[in-house]
Amino acid sequence: MTASMPLAHHDATGESVQVRIEIVIFDGFDELDAFGPFEVLSAAGFDVELVVVDKPGPVRSMRGVRLDVPGVLGRPDGIVAVGGGWMNRAERGSWAQAQRGVLPARLADAAVSARWTASVCTGGMLLAAAGLLTGRNATTNRAAFDELRGYGVNVIAERVVDDGDRITAGALSAGLDLGLWLTERELGAERAADVAASIDFSLRSPVWRR
């Protein structure tokens, strides 16, 4: 995967600090949901890490990829929640995490101090379960639109929906679009175009913005 020097912003004291983005994964997560935005955001120069919510250790993806994850969700500038295993109510995946309740609670807590909280695919259902999308505009996997509406969300049928401090993306490959949009939003269209060219990809549809 490509990467460049981490970007920085200035805190209230004027000190330069790295822009930190944490992508939350769990047993049964969908690989493309996580690695799509990871590739793009890393290439853009953000400080990006895959993290868990319990304790460091092994994580197994939906299709059996095993990762040793040392990081735990902290207080990053941006958070990305991923999906996997929601539609089939898998024993391990986003639906199981929503039922357990720990991950939604940690997302709700971390979102208080984050500049923005985002999701890919049914990661949006985790944000909804955390109460972070109530009364908001959002998207998710199309097969979960009705469930998302059940959380009091105004569902927008677009690949990326930007509702200010909540940014959601549709299924799977829309995570690439999310990464490019976050890059454009934070760093400008020129930087996003450079990253898109580096991975030979471009936004497939306009971003819906509030």
Secondary structure, 3 states (H helix, E strand, C coil): CCCCCCCEEECCCCCEEECEEEEECCCCCCHHHHHHHHHHHHHHCCEEEEEECCCCEEEECCCCCEEEECEECCCCCEEEECCCCCCCCCCCCHHHHHHHCHHHHHHHHHHCCCCEEEEECCHHHHHHHCCCCCCCEECCCHHHHHHHHCCCCEECCCCEEECCCEEEECCCCHHHHHHHHHHHHHHCHHHHHHHHHHCCCCCCCCCEEC
